[in-house]
């Protein structure tokens, strides 16, 4: 009985899928992958600050 439980635990551990760190974004209509290499870095713009203070 103990051997069976250990075997099941080992098999379950080996069959798990590792988590993915990369997220690929695709165009909603065409399905092509979006290239975000040219995107601007985020920051606290004036609009953001106004929204953050006023809601």
MARTIVEX-48190 format. One record per atom (N, C-alpha, C, O): chain; atom name; x, z negated, y negated. Coordinates in pm, 1 decimal, always signed. Example, Ala and Ser with C-alpha at 12.3 -4.5 7.8 and 13.67 -1.06 7.14 Angstrom:
// MARTIVEX-48190
<site torti="A" tifi="N" east="+1319.0" up="-780.0" north="+569.0"/>
<site torti="A" tifi="CA" east="+1230.0" up="-780.0" north="+450.0"/>
<site torti="A" tifi="C" east="+1320.0" up="-780.0" north="+330.0"/>
<site torti="A" tifi="O" east="+1423.6" up="-846.5" north="+331.9"/>
<site torti="A" tifi="N" east="+1285.0" up="-708.0" north="+225.0"/>
<site torti="A" tifi="CA" east="+1367.0" up="-714.0" north="+106.0"/>
<site torti="A" tifi="C" east="+1290.0" up="-787.0" north="-3.0"/>
<site torti="A" tifi="O" east="+1340.9" up="-803.9" north="-113.8"/>
// end
This chain:
// MARTIVEX-48190
<site torti="A" tifi="N" east="+82.5" up="+0.0" north="+120.0"/>
<site torti="A" tifi="CA" east="+0.0" up="+0.0" north="+0.0"/>
<site torti="A" tifi="C" east="+86.8" up="+0.0" north="-126.3"/>
<site torti="A" tifi="O" east="+61.9" up="+75.7" north="-220.1"/>
<site torti="A" tifi="N" east="+188.6" up="-85.8" north="-126.9"/>
<site torti="A" tifi="CA" east="+276.1" up="-95.1" north="-242.7"/>
<site torti="A" tifi="C" east="+352.1" up="+36.3" north="-262.4"/>
<site torti="A" tifi="O" east="+370.4" up="+81.8" north="-375.4"/>
<site torti="A" tifi="N" east="+396.3" up="+97.0" north="-151.2"/>
<site torti="A" tifi="CA" east="+468.7" up="+223.7" north="-157.7"/>
<site torti="A" tifi="C" east="+380.4" up="+332.9" north="-217.5"/>
<site torti="A" tifi="O" east="+428.0" up="+414.9" north="-296.1"/>
<site torti="A" tifi="N" east="+253.0" up="+334.5" north="-181.0"/>
<site torti="A" tifi="CA" east="+159.3" up="+434.6" north="-232.6"/>
<site torti="A" tifi="C" east="+141.1" up="+419.0" north="-383.1"/>
<site torti="A" tifi="O" east="+139.2" up="+517.7" north="-456.7"/>
<site torti="A" tifi="N" east="+127.8" up="+296.4" north="-427.8"/>
<site torti="A" tifi="CA" east="+110.8" up="+271.3" north="-571.8"/>
<site torti="A" tifi="C" east="+234.6" up="+314.9" north="-649.7"/>
<site torti="A" tifi="O" east="+222.5" up="+373.4" north="-757.3"/>
<site torti="A" tifi="N" east="+352.0" up="+287.2" north="-596.9"/>
<site torti="A" tifi="CA" east="+476.2" up="+326.1" north="-664.1"/>
<site torti="A" tifi="C" east="+487.9" up="+478.1" north="-666.7"/>
<site torti="A" tifi="O" east="+527.7" up="+535.9" north="-767.8"/>
<site torti="A" tifi="N" east="+453.3" up="+542.4" north="-556.0"/>
<site torti="A" tifi="CA" east="+459.3" up="+688.1" north="-548.7"/>
<site torti="A" tifi="C" east="+365.6" up="+751.9" north="-650.5"/>
<site torti="A" tifi="O" east="+402.8" up="+847.8" north="-718.2"/>
<site torti="A" tifi="N" east="+245.3" up="+699.2" north="-661.2"/>
<site torti="A" tifi="CA" east="+148.4" up="+752.6" north="-757.7"/>
<site torti="A" tifi="C" east="+198.9" up="+732.5" north="-900.2"/>
<site torti="A" tifi="O" east="+184.8" up="+821.8" north="-983.8"/>
<site torti="A" tifi="N" east="+257.5" up="+616.3" north="-928.7"/>
<site torti="A" tifi="CA" east="+309.6" up="+589.6" north="-1062.9"/>
<site torti="A" tifi="C" east="+424.0" up="+683.8" north="-1097.3"/>
<site torti="A" tifi="O" east="+431.9" up="+733.2" north="-1209.8"/>
<site torti="A" tifi="N" east="+512.3" up="+709.1" north="-1001.9"/>
<site torti="A" tifi="CA" east="+625.4" up="+799.0" north="-1026.0"/>
<site torti="A" tifi="C" east="+576.3" up="+942.0" north="-1047.1"/>
<site torti="A" tifi="O" east="+623.2" up="+1010.7" north="-1137.9"/>
<site torti="A" tifi="N" east="+483.1" up="+987.2" north="-964.7"/>
<site torti="A" tifi="CA" east="+429.1" up="+1122.2" north="-980.1"/>
<site torti="A" tifi="C" east="+356.3" up="+1138.9" north="-1113.4"/>
<site torti="A" tifi="O" east="+367.5" up="+1243.5" north="-1177.3"/>
<site torti="A" tifi="N" east="+282.3" up="+1037.2" north="-1155.4"/>
<site torti="A" tifi="CA" east="+212.6" up="+1043.3" north="-1283.7"/>
<site torti="A" tifi="C" east="+312.2" up="+1051.3" north="-1399.2"/>
<site torti="A" tifi="O" east="+288.9" up="+1123.3" north="-1496.3"/>
<site torti="A" tifi="N" east="+422.7" up="+978.1" north="-1389.1"/>
<site torti="A" tifi="CA" east="+524.1" up="+980.4" north="-1494.1"/>
<site torti="A" tifi="C" east="+593.1" up="+1116.8" north="-1500.0"/>
<site torti="A" tifi="O" east="+627.7" up="+1163.7" north="-1608.4"/>
<site torti="A" tifi="N" east="+612.9" up="+1179.8" north="-1386.2"/>
<site torti="A" tifi="CA" east="+680.1" up="+1309.9" north="-1383.3"/>
<site torti="A" tifi="C" east="+589.4" up="+1423.2" north="-1429.2"/>
<site torti="A" tifi="O" east="+638.4" up="+1526.4" north="-1475.1"/>
<site torti="A" tifi="N" east="+459.1" up="+1405.9" north="-1417.8"/>
<site torti="A" tifi="CA" east="+365.3" up="+1512.3" north="-1451.1"/>
<site torti="A" tifi="C" east="+319.0" up="+1509.8" north="-1596.0"/>
<site torti="A" tifi="O" east="+244.4" up="+1598.3" north="-1638.0"/>
<site torti="A" tifi="N" east="+360.8" up="+1412.2" north="-1671.9"/>
<site torti="A" tifi="CA" east="+316.7" up="+1405.9" north="-1811.3"/>
<site torti="A" tifi="C" east="+385.7" up="+1514.0" north="-1892.6"/>
<site torti="A" tifi="O" east="+501.3" up="+1548.0" north="-1867.4"/>
<site torti="A" tifi="N" east="+315.0" up="+1566.7" north="-1988.7"/>
<site torti="A" tifi="CA" east="+367.4" up="+1671.4" north="-2075.7"/>
<site torti="A" tifi="C" east="+429.7" up="+1605.7" north="-2197.8"/>
<site torti="A" tifi="O" east="+366.0" up="+1521.7" north="-2261.4"/>
<site torti="A" tifi="N" east="+552.8" up="+1642.1" north="-2231.8"/>
<site torti="A" tifi="CA" east="+614.1" up="+1583.3" north="-2351.0"/>
<site torti="A" tifi="C" east="+541.3" up="+1627.0" north="-2478.0"/>
<site torti="A" tifi="O" east="+485.5" up="+1736.6" north="-2483.5"/>
<site torti="A" tifi="N" east="+542.0" up="+1542.2" north="-2578.2"/>
<site torti="A" tifi="CA" east="+474.3" up="+1571.9" north="-2705.2"/>
<site torti="A" tifi="C" east="+547.8" up="+1682.1" north="-2778.8"/>
<site torti="A" tifi="O" east="+670.5" up="+1691.2" north="-2773.4"/>
<site torti="A" tifi="N" east="+471.9" up="+1765.5" north="-2847.5"/>
<site torti="A" tifi="CA" east="+532.0" up="+1871.9" north="-2926.4"/>
<site torti="A" tifi="C" east="+550.8" up="+1826.2" north="-3069.9"/>
<site torti="A" tifi="O" east="+460.4" up="+1767.8" north="-3129.7"/>
<site torti="A" tifi="N" east="+666.6" up="+1852.5" north="-3123.9"/>
<site torti="A" tifi="CA" east="+694.8" up="+1814.5" north="-3262.0"/>
<site torti="A" tifi="C" east="+667.6" up="+1929.7" north="-3358.5"/>
<site torti="A" tifi="O" east="+637.7" up="+1907.2" north="-3475.8"/>
<site torti="A" tifi="N" east="+678.0" up="+2050.9" north="-3309.7"/>
<site torti="A" tifi="CA" east="+657.6" up="+2167.2" north="-3396.5"/>
<site torti="A" tifi="C" east="+509.8" up="+2202.3" north="-3404.8"/>
<site torti="A" tifi="O" east="+439.2" up="+2204.7" north="-3304.0"/>
<site torti="A" tifi="N" east="+465.1" up="+2228.8" north="-3524.1"/>
<site torti="A" tifi="CA" east="+328.2" up="+2272.6" north="-3545.8"/>
<site torti="A" tifi="C" east="+335.2" up="+2412.1" north="-3604.6"/>
<site torti="A" tifi="O" east="+398.8" up="+2433.4" north="-3707.8"/>
<site torti="A" tifi="N" east="+270.5" up="+2506.5" north="-3539.9"/>
<site torti="A" tifi="CA" east="+268.7" up="+2641.9" north="-3593.9"/>
<site torti="A" tifi="C" east="+130.2" up="+2668.5" north="-3651.1"/>
<site torti="A" tifi="O" east="+28.7" up="+2649.0" north="-3584.1"/>
<site torti="A" tifi="N" east="+128.0" up="+2713.1" north="-3775.1"/>
<site torti="A" tifi="CA" east="+3.1" up="+2743.0" north="-3843.6"/>
<site torti="A" tifi="C" east="-22.0" up="+2892.9" north="-3835.3"/>
<site torti="A" tifi="O" east="+70.3" up="+2973.0" north="-3850.9"/>
<site torti="A" tifi="N" east="-147.2" up="+2930.6" north="-3810.8"/>
<site torti="A" tifi="CA" east="-183.1" up="+3071.2" north="-3796.7"/>
<site torti="A" tifi="C" east="-293.8" up="+3108.1" north="-3894.6"/>
<site torti="A" tifi="O" east="-378.9" up="+3025.9" north="-3928.4"/>
<site torti="A" tifi="N" east="-290.9" up="+3232.5" north="-3939.0"/>
<site torti="A" tifi="CA" east="-393.2" up="+3286.4" north="-4028.1"/>
<site torti="A" tifi="C" east="-527.6" up="+3281.3" north="-3956.7"/>
<site torti="A" tifi="O" east="-535.8" up="+3316.2" north="-3839.0"/>
<site torti="A" tifi="N" east="-632.3" up="+3238.6" north="-4025.1"/>
<site torti="A" tifi="CA" east="-763.2" up="+3219.1" north="-3962.7"/>
<site torti="A" tifi="C" east="-827.4" up="+3348.8" north="-3916.5"/>
<site torti="A" tifi="O" east="-901.5" up="+3348.5" north="-3818.2"/>
<site torti="A" tifi="N" east="-801.2" up="+3459.2" north="-3984.4"/>
<site torti="A" tifi="CA" east="-866.8" up="+3585.2" north="-3949.5"/>
<site torti="A" tifi="C" east="-777.3" up="+3673.1" north="-3862.2"/>
<site torti="A" tifi="O" east="-820.8" up="+3722.6" north="-3758.2"/>
<site torti="A" tifi="N" east="-653.0" up="+3692.4" north="-3904.3"/>
<site torti="A" tifi="CA" east="-565.6" up="+3784.2" north="-3831.1"/>
<site torti="A" tifi="C" east="-493.7" up="+3717.2" north="-3714.5"/>
<site torti="A" tifi="O" east="-455.7" up="+3784.7" north="-3618.9"/>
<site torti="A" tifi="N" east="-474.7" up="+3587.0" north="-3720.9"/>
<site torti="A" tifi="CA" east="-407.4" up="+3515.9" north="-3613.4"/>
<site torti="A" tifi="C" east="-256.6" up="+3518.5" north="-3620.1"/>
<site torti="A" tifi="O" east="-190.0" up="+3461.8" north="-3533.6"/>
<site torti="A" tifi="N" east="-200.7" up="+3583.8" north="-3722.3"/>
<site torti="A" tifi="CA" east="-55.4" up="+3590.1" north="-3731.5"/>
<site torti="A" tifi="C" east="+0.7" up="+3454.9" north="-3777.2"/>
<site torti="A" tifi="O" east="-65.2" up="+3380.7" north="-3850.0"/>
<site torti="A" tifi="N" east="+122.0" up="+3424.6" north="-3733.9"/>
<site torti="A" tifi="CA" east="+187.0" up="+3298.4" north="-3770.0"/>
<site torti="A" tifi="C" east="+220.1" up="+3298.9" north="-3918.9"/>
<site torti="A" tifi="O" east="+266.7" up="+3399.7" north="-3972.0"/>
<site torti="A" tifi="N" east="+196.4" up="+3187.7" north="-3985.8"/>
<site torti="A" tifi="CA" east="+224.1" up="+3177.9" north="-4128.9"/>
<site torti="A" tifi="C" east="+369.6" up="+3138.2" north="-4151.1"/>
<site torti="A" tifi="O" east="+421.0" up="+3048.4" north="-4084.3"/>
<site torti="A" tifi="N" east="+435.3" up="+3204.8" north="-4244.5"/>
<site torti="A" tifi="CA" east="+573.7" up="+3175.5" north="-4279.4"/>
<site torti="A" tifi="C" east="+573.4" up="+3083.6" north="-4400.4"/>
<site torti="A" tifi="O" east="+539.3" up="+3125.7" north="-4511.0"/>
<site torti="A" tifi="N" east="+611.1" up="+2959.2" north="-4379.8"/>
<site torti="A" tifi="CA" east="+610.3" up="+2861.7" north="-4488.9"/>
<site torti="A" tifi="C" east="+750.2" up="+2835.0" north="-4543.6"/>
<site torti="A" tifi="O" east="+771.9" up="+2735.8" north="-4613.2"/>
<site torti="A" tifi="N" east="+844.4" up="+2922.6" north="-4512.7"/>
<site torti="A" tifi="CA" east="+981.3" up="+2900.2" north="-4558.0"/>
<site torti="A" tifi="C" east="+994.3" up="+2914.1" north="-4709.6"/>
<site torti="A" tifi="O" east="+1086.4" up="+2858.2" north="-4769.1"/>
<site torti="A" tifi="N" east="+903.5" up="+2987.7" north="-4771.9"/>
<site torti="A" tifi="CA" east="+911.4" up="+3008.2" north="-4916.3"/>
<site torti="A" tifi="C" east="+821.2" up="+2911.3" north="-4993.6"/>
<site torti="A" tifi="O" east="+812.8" up="+2920.3" north="-5116.1"/>
<site torti="A" tifi="N" east="+754.5" up="+2819.9" north="-4925.0"/>
<site torti="A" tifi="CA" east="+661.5" up="+2727.0" north="-4989.6"/>
<site torti="A" tifi="C" east="+736.7" up="+2628.7" north="-5079.6"/>
<site torti="A" tifi="O" east="+849.7" up="+2588.9" north="-5051.3"/>
<site torti="A" tifi="N" east="+670.4" up="+2591.5" north="-5188.0"/>
<site torti="A" tifi="CA" east="+729.8" up="+2495.7" north="-5279.9"/>
<site torti="A" tifi="C" east="+725.1" up="+2355.8" north="-5219.7"/>
<site torti="A" tifi="O" east="+635.2" up="+2323.5" north="-5142.0"/>
<site torti="A" tifi="N" east="+821.4" up="+2274.5" north="-5255.9"/>
<site torti="A" tifi="CA" east="+820.3" up="+2134.5" north="-5214.2"/>
<site torti="A" tifi="C" east="+707.6" up="+2063.3" north="-5286.0"/>
<site torti="A" tifi="O" east="+678.3" up="+2092.3" north="-5402.0"/>
<site torti="A" tifi="N" east="+644.5" up="+1969.8" north="-5216.5"/>
<site torti="A" tifi="CA" east="+537.3" up="+1892.4" north="-5277.7"/>
<site torti="A" tifi="C" east="+592.5" up="+1796.2" north="-5381.3"/>
<site torti="A" tifi="O" east="+712.5" up="+1769.1" north="-5385.8"/>
<site torti="A" tifi="N" east="+506.1" up="+1746.9" north="-5461.5"/>
<site torti="A" tifi="CA" east="+550.4" up="+1654.0" north="-5564.9"/>
<site torti="A" tifi="C" east="+431.5" up="+1596.9" north="-5637.4"/>
<site torti="A" tifi="O" east="+317.6" up="+1637.5" north="-5614.8"/>
<site torti="A" tifi="N" east="+458.1" up="+1504.8" north="-5722.5"/>
<site torti="A" tifi="CA" east="+351.8" up="+1443.5" north="-5801.0"/>
<site torti="A" tifi="C" east="+330.9" up="+1524.0" north="-5928.2"/>
<site torti="A" tifi="O" east="+393.0" up="+1497.7" north="-6031.2"/>
<site torti="A" tifi="N" east="+243.1" up="+1621.7" north="-5919.3"/>
<site torti="A" tifi="CA" east="+211.6" up="+1702.4" north="-6036.5"/>
<site torti="A" tifi="C" east="+117.2" up="+1623.5" north="-6126.6"/>
<site torti="A" tifi="O" east="+67.9" up="+1517.2" north="-6089.0"/>
<site torti="A" tifi="N" east="+93.0" up="+1676.8" north="-6245.2"/>
<site torti="A" tifi="CA" east="+2.4" up="+1610.2" north="-6339.2"/>
<site torti="A" tifi="C" east="-138.8" up="+1601.2" north="-6281.8"/>
<site torti="A" tifi="O" east="-206.8" up="+1499.9" north="-6298.8"/>
<site torti="A" tifi="N" east="-182.6" up="+1707.2" north="-6213.8"/>
<site torti="A" tifi="CA" east="-316.5" up="+1705.9" north="-6153.8"/>
<site torti="A" tifi="C" east="-324.3" up="+1599.9" north="-6046.0"/>
<site torti="A" tifi="O" east="-424.9" up="+1529.8" north="-6034.8"/>
<site torti="A" tifi="N" east="-218.8" up="+1587.4" north="-5966.1"/>
<site torti="A" tifi="CA" east="-215.6" up="+1485.0" north="-5861.7"/>
<site torti="A" tifi="C" east="-222.1" up="+1345.8" north="-5923.0"/>
<site torti="A" tifi="O" east="-298.0" up="+1260.4" north="-5877.0"/>
<site torti="A" tifi="N" east="-143.5" up="+1323.6" north="-6025.3"/>
<site torti="A" tifi="CA" east="-142.8" up="+1192.2" north="-6090.3"/>
<site torti="A" tifi="C" east="-280.2" up="+1159.8" north="-6149.0"/>
<site torti="A" tifi="O" east="-326.5" up="+1046.1" north="-6140.1"/>
<site torti="A" tifi="N" east="-345.2" up="+1259.6" north="-6209.0"/>
<site torti="A" tifi="CA" east="-477.5" up="+1236.9" north="-6265.8"/>
<site torti="A" tifi="C" east="-578.2" up="+1204.6" north="-6154.9"/>
<site torti="A" tifi="O" east="-659.0" up="+1112.9" north="-6169.3"/>
<site torti="A" tifi="N" east="-573.5" up="+1278.3" north="-6046.5"/>
<site torti="A" tifi="CA" east="-664.3" up="+1251.6" north="-5935.0"/>
<site torti="A" tifi="C" east="-637.2" up="+1114.6" north="-5874.0"/>
<site torti="A" tifi="O" east="-730.0" up="+1042.2" north="-5838.2"/>
<site torti="A" tifi="N" east="-510.5" up="+1080.1" north="-5862.5"/>
<site torti="A" tifi="CA" east="-474.2" up="+951.7" north="-5803.0"/>
<site torti="A" tifi="C" east="-522.2" up="+834.6" north="-5887.2"/>
<site torti="A" tifi="O" east="-561.4" up="+731.4" north="-5832.8"/>
<site torti="A" tifi="N" east="-519.5" up="+849.3" north="-6021.2"/>
<site torti="A" tifi="CA" east="-563.8" up="+739.5" north="-6107.1"/>
<site torti="A" tifi="C" east="-714.7" up="+737.2" north="-6125.8"/>
<site torti="A" tifi="O" east="-774.7" up="+629.7" north="-6129.6"/>
<site torti="A" tifi="N" east="-777.4" up="+854.7" north="-6137.8"/>
<site torti="A" tifi="CA" east="-920.9" up="+860.2" north="-6166.3"/>
<site torti="A" tifi="C" east="-1008.1" up="+882.6" north="-6043.8"/>
<site torti="A" tifi="O" east="-1126.6" up="+849.3" north="-6044.7"/>
<site torti="A" tifi="N" east="-950.6" up="+938.3" north="-5939.5"/>
<site torti="A" tifi="CA" east="-1029.3" up="+962.1" north="-5816.6"/>
<site torti="A" tifi="C" east="-1104.6" up="+1086.3" north="-5815.5"/>
<site torti="A" tifi="O" east="-1173.5" up="+1115.8" north="-5717.9"/>
// end
